[in-house]
Amino acid sequence: MNYTEMDTPIGPLLATADDAGAVTGLWFDRAPDADWSRDEPALAPLREQLDLYFAGALRRFDLPLAAPGTPWQRSVWDALLEVPFGQTMSYGELAARLGRPSACRAVGAANGRNPISVIVPCHRLIGSDGSLTGYGGGLERKAWLLEHERG
């Protein structure tokens, strides 16, 4: 596994990619595993796009993704990629979009296991009443990301 670390407006970010260059993970406040290799050139496209996103100059990422997960999780993550920049959707709305309207808790569980935050925009899912609910990076970061995209 290859990795890079970068500073962002909302804290340190660790990014990983496989040997083919596909992004496998993006986490806040996490240290790399001891057996990973730091590889700045391999992750340069990822760093460039993240820098552009945080600068407000990129609305949609164009990177190969290889998130490990179950078929259900991957279907939720694929659906998250279709939630437009600057918009939000409830867990129930996403469940309905997936053809399983009663699966909002399963959508929430899959959303919580998303290993590629920011790029796979799990921050765009909110409660049915419009409230901010869970985010692995913390609700402060979720609020910042949503405000950044509305800005």
BAPA-883523 format. One record per residue: residue in one letter; residue number from 0; x, y, z of N, C-alpha, C in turn. Coordinates in steps of 0.1 Angstrom, whole numbers, plus 5000, padded with zeros to 4 digits. Layout:
N
NODE residu num  n.u  n.v  n.w ca.u ca.v ca.w  c.u  c.v  c.w
NODE      A NUM    X    Y    Z    X    Y    Z    X    Y    Z
...
END
This chain:
151
NODE residu num  n.u  n.v  n.w ca.u ca.v ca.w  c.u  c.v  c.w
NODE      M   0 5008 4988 5000 5000 5000 5000 5009 5012 5000
NODE      N   1 5006 5022 4991 5013 5034 4991 5005 5045 4998
NODE      Y   2 5012 5055 5004 5005 5065 5011 5012 5079 5009
NODE      T   3 5004 5089 5012 5009 5103 5014 5001 5109 5025
NODE      E   4 5007 5119 5031 5000 5127 5041 5000 5142 5036
NODE      M   5 4989 5149 5040 4988 5163 5036 4980 5170 5047
NODE      D   6 4984 5183 5047 4976 5192 5056 4964 5198 5048
NODE      T   7 4953 5199 5054 4941 5205 5048 4935 5215 5057
NODE      P   8 4926 5223 5052 4920 5233 5061 4912 5227 5073
NODE      I   9 4910 5214 5073 4903 5208 5084 4911 5197 5090
NODE      G  10 4924 5197 5089 4933 5189 5096 4941 5179 5087
NODE      P  11 4950 5172 5093 4959 5163 5086 4951 5152 5079
NODE      L  12 4955 5148 5067 4948 5138 5060 4958 5127 5055
NODE      L  13 4954 5115 5056 4962 5104 5052 4955 5097 5040
NODE      A  14 4962 5096 5029 4956 5090 5017 4964 5078 5013
NODE      T  15 4957 5067 5008 4964 5055 5004 4959 5051 4990
NODE      A  16 4968 5044 4983 4965 5039 4969 4972 5026 4967
NODE      D  17 4966 5018 4959 4972 5005 4956 4984 5007 4946
NODE      D  18 4990 4997 4942 5002 4998 4933 4998 5003 4919
NODE      A  19 4985 5001 4915 4981 5006 4902 4977 5021 4903
NODE      G  20 4977 5027 4915 4974 5041 4916 4960 5044 4920
NODE      A  21 4951 5034 4922 4937 5036 4926 4937 5039 4941
NODE      V  22 4929 5049 4944 4927 5054 4958 4920 5043 4966
NODE      T  23 4925 5039 4977 4919 5029 4986 4915 5035 4999
NODE      G  24 4920 5046 5003 4916 5052 5016 4919 5067 5017
NODE      L  25 4911 5074 5025 4913 5088 5028 4908 5090 5042
NODE      W  26 4917 5093 5052 4913 5095 5066 4919 5107 5072
NODE      F  27 4911 5112 5082 4916 5123 5090 4922 5117 5103
NODE      D  28 4933 5123 5108 4939 5120 5121 4942 5105 5122
NODE      R  29 4948 5099 5111 4953 5085 5112 4967 5085 5107
NODE      A  30 4975 5076 5114 4989 5074 5110 4990 5062 5100
NODE      P  31 5000 5062 5092 5001 5051 5082 5005 5038 5090
NODE      D  32 5001 5027 5084 5006 5014 5089 5021 5013 5087
NODE      A  33 5027 5005 5095 5042 5004 5094 5046 4997 5081
NODE      D  34 5038 4989 5075 5043 4982 5063 5039 4990 5050
NODE      W  35 5033 5002 5051 5030 5010 5039 5042 5017 5035
NODE      S  36 5042 5021 5022 5054 5029 5016 5049 5043 5012
NODE      R  37 5057 5053 5017 5054 5066 5013 5058 5068 4998
NODE      D  38 5048 5073 4990 5051 5074 4976 5044 5087 4970
NODE      E  39 5051 5098 4972 5046 5111 4967 5043 5111 4952
NODE      P  40 5052 5106 4944 5049 5107 4929 5036 5099 4925
NODE      A  41 5035 5087 4931 5023 5079 4927 5010 5085 4932
NODE      L  42 5010 5093 4942 4998 5099 4947 4997 5114 4944
NODE      A  43 5006 5119 4935 5005 5133 4931 4992 5137 4925
NODE      P  44 4986 5129 4916 4972 5133 4911 4962 5135 4922
NODE      L  45 4962 5126 4931 4953 5127 4943 4955 5140 4950
NODE      R  46 4968 5143 4954 4971 5155 4961 4967 5167 4953
NODE      E  47 4969 5167 4940 4966 5179 4932 4951 5181 4932
NODE      Q  48 4943 5170 4931 4928 5172 4931 4923 5176 4944
NODE      L  49 4929 5170 4955 4924 5174 4968 4928 5189 4971
NODE      D  50 4940 5193 4967 4943 5208 4968 4933 5216 4961
NODE      L  51 4930 5213 4949 4920 5220 4941 4906 5220 4948
NODE      Y  52 4902 5209 4953 4889 5208 4960 4889 5218 4972
NODE      F  53 4899 5217 4980 4899 5225 4992 4901 5240 4989
NODE      A  54 4906 5243 4977 4907 5257 4972 4894 5262 4966
NODE      G  55 4885 5253 4965 4872 5257 4959 4872 5256 4943
NODE      A  56 4882 5250 4937 4883 5250 4923 4880 5236 4916
NODE      L  57 4875 5226 4924 4872 5213 4919 4859 5209 4926
NODE      R  58 4850 5204 4917 4837 5200 4922 4835 5185 4921
NODE      R  59 4842 5178 4913 4841 5164 4911 4855 5158 4908
NODE      F  60 4858 5148 4916 4871 5141 4915 4871 5132 4903
NODE      D  61 4882 5131 4897 4884 5122 4886 4896 5113 4888
NODE      L  62 4894 5103 4897 4905 5094 4901 4900 5080 4901
NODE      P  63 4909 5070 4898 4905 5056 4900 4903 5053 4915
NODE      L  64 4892 5046 4918 4890 5042 4932 4889 5027 4933
NODE      A  65 4894 5022 4945 4894 5008 4947 4892 5006 4962
NODE      A  66 4880 5010 4967 4876 5008 4981 4872 4994 4983
NODE      P  67 4879 4988 4993 4875 4974 4997 4862 4974 5004
NODE      G  68 4852 4966 5000 4839 4965 5007 4831 4955 5001
NODE      T  69 4819 4953 5008 4810 4943 5003 4802 4949 4991
NODE      P  70 4796 4940 4983 4788 4945 4972 4778 4956 4976
NODE      W  71 4771 4954 4987 4761 4964 4992 4769 4977 4995
NODE      Q  72 4780 4977 5003 4787 4989 5006 4791 4996 4993
NODE      R  73 4797 4989 4984 4801 4995 4971 4789 5001 4964
NODE      S  74 4777 4995 4964 4766 5001 4958 4762 5014 4964
NODE      V  75 4763 5015 4978 4760 5027 4985 4771 5038 4981
NODE      W  76 4783 5034 4981 4794 5044 4978 4793 5049 4964
NODE      D  77 4789 5040 4954 4787 5044 4941 4776 5054 4940
NODE      A  78 4765 5052 4948 4754 5061 4948 4758 5074 4954
NODE      L  79 4766 5074 4964 4771 5087 4970 4778 5095 4959
NODE      L  80 4785 5089 4950 4793 5097 4940 4783 5104 4931
NODE      E  81 4770 5101 4931 4760 5107 4923 4753 5119 4930
NODE      V  82 4756 5120 4943 4750 5132 4950 4758 5144 4946
NODE      P  83 4751 5154 4940 4758 5165 4934 4765 5174 4945
NODE      F  84 4776 5179 4940 4784 5189 4948 4775 5200 4953
NODE      G  85 4776 5203 4966 4768 5214 4972 4754 5210 4976
NODE      Q  86 4751 5197 4974 4737 5193 4978 4738 5182 4988
NODE      T  87 4727 5179 4995 4727 5169 5005 4715 5159 5002
NODE      M  88 4715 5148 5008 4704 5138 5006 4703 5131 5020
NODE      S  89 4691 5127 5023 4689 5119 5036 4693 5104 5033
NODE      Y  90 4695 5097 5044 4698 5083 5043 4686 5076 5036
NODE      G  91 4674 5080 5040 4662 5073 5034 4661 5076 5019
NODE      E  92 4664 5088 5015 4664 5092 5001 4674 5083 4993
NODE      L  93 4686 5081 4998 4695 5073 4991 4691 5059 4991
NODE      A  94 4685 5054 5002 4680 5040 5002 4669 5038 4991
NODE      A  95 4660 5048 4990 4650 5047 4980 4656 5048 4966
NODE      R  96 4666 5056 4964 4673 5057 4951 4679 5043 4947
NODE      L  97 4683 5036 4958 4689 5022 4955 4679 5011 4954
NODE      G  98 4666 5015 4955 4655 5006 4953 4652 4998 4966
NODE      R  99 4657 5003 4977 4655 4996 4990 4650 5007 5000
NODE      P 100 4638 5013 4999 4634 5024 5007 4634 5022 5022
NODE      S 101 4633 5009 5027 4634 5007 5041 4648 5004 5046
NODE      A 102 4658 5006 5038 4671 5002 5042 4680 5014 5046
NODE      C 103 4673 5024 5052 4681 5036 5056 4692 5033 5066
NODE      R 104 4689 5024 5075 4699 5021 5085 4711 5013 5078
NODE      A 105 4708 5005 5069 4718 4998 5062 4727 5008 5053
NODE      V 106 4720 5018 5048 4727 5028 5041 4736 5036 5050
NODE      G 107 4731 5039 5062 4739 5045 5072 4751 5037 5076
NODE      A 108 4750 5024 5078 4761 5015 5082 4771 5015 5071
NODE      A 109 4767 5014 5058 4776 5014 5047 4783 5027 5046
NODE      N 110 4776 5038 5048 4781 5051 5047 4792 5053 5058
NODE      G 111 4790 5048 5070 4800 5049 5080 4812 5040 5078
NODE      R 112 4812 5031 5069 4823 5023 5066 4831 5028 5053
NODE      N 113 4826 5039 5048 4833 5044 5036 4847 5048 5039
NODE      P 114 4857 5041 5032 4871 5044 5035 4877 5055 5027
NODE      I 115 4869 5061 5018 4875 5072 5010 4866 5085 5012
NODE      S 116 4867 5090 5024 4859 5102 5027 4863 5113 5018
NODE      V 117 4855 5123 5017 4857 5135 5009 4855 5132 4994
NODE      I 118 4863 5123 4989 4862 5119 4975 4848 5112 4972
NODE      V 119 4846 5102 4980 4833 5095 4980 4825 5103 4991
NODE      P 120 4816 5112 4987 4811 5122 4996 4801 5118 5007
NODE      C 121 4805 5110 5016 4796 5105 5027 4792 5117 5035
NODE      H 122 4799 5128 5035 4795 5140 5043 4782 5146 5037
NODE      R 123 4778 5142 5025 4766 5148 5019 4753 5141 5024
NODE      L 124 4754 5130 5032 4742 5124 5037 4739 5130 5051
NODE      I 125 4726 5133 5053 4721 5140 5065 4709 5133 5070
NODE      G 126 4705 5136 5082 4692 5130 5087 4680 5135 5080
NODE      S 127 4669 5128 5081 4657 5131 5074 4651 5145 5078
NODE      D 128 4655 5149 5090 4651 5162 5095 4660 5173 5092
NODE      G 129 4671 5170 5084 4681 5180 5080 4692 5181 5089
NODE      S 130 4692 5173 5100 4703 5174 5110 4716 5167 5105
NODE      L 131 4727 5172 5109 4740 5165 5106 4741 5153 5116
NODE      T 132 4743 5142 5110 4744 5129 5117 4758 5124 5114
NODE      G 133 4763 5115 5123 4776 5109 5122 4785 5112 5110
NODE      Y 134 4797 5113 5113 4808 5115 5103 4821 5110 5109
NODE      G 135 4828 5101 5103 4840 5095 5108 4850 5105 5112
NODE      G 136 4851 5116 5104 4860 5127 5107 4856 5137 5117
NODE      G 137 4844 5135 5122 4838 5144 5132 4828 5154 5126
NODE      L 138 4818 5157 5134 4807 5166 5128 4812 5180 5125
NODE      E 139 4822 5184 5131 4828 5197 5128 4833 5197 5114
NODE      R 140 4840 5186 5110 4845 5185 5096 4834 5184 5086
NODE      K 141 4824 5176 5090 4812 5174 5081 4806 5188 5078
NODE      A 142 4804 5195 5089 4798 5209 5087 4807 5218 5078
NODE      W 143 4820 5217 5080 4829 5225 5072 4828 5221 5058
NODE      L 144 4828 5208 5055 4828 5203 5041 4815 5208 5034
NODE      L 145 4803 5207 5041 4791 5211 5035 4790 5226 5033
NODE      E 146 4795 5234 5042 4796 5248 5040 4805 5252 5029
NODE      H 147 4817 5245 5028 4826 5247 5018 4820 5245 5004
NODE      E 148 4812 5234 5003 4806 5231 4990 4794 5240 4987
NODE      R 149 4788 5246 4997 4777 5256 4994 4783 5269 4991
NODE      G 150 4795 5272 4996 4801 5285 4995 4802 5291 4982
END
